[in-house]
Amino acid sequence: MNTINDPVLEEWAKWGEGGKQPELKNLVEMLVKLNGQKIDALREIQQQLLSEKFSQIMKKEQQDG
């Protein structure tokens, strides 16, 4: 499907213009931004957990000799 000529995408691109409801567009944009922030936070937590686990493994190996 050619997304450039997609009527649904064209309609979404017009949100907030003319008779469209800008508050709905703003709500969707805020939800997308919030979702992105949650993903970033989860990735940071994942990296933190992985580095802590790696640190624990390395300490155990050092203790075991």
Secondary structure, DSSP 8 states (H G I E B T S, - for coil): --GGG-HHHHHHHTTTSTTS-HHHHHHHHHHHHHHHHHHHHHHHHHHHHHHHHHHHHHHHHHHH-
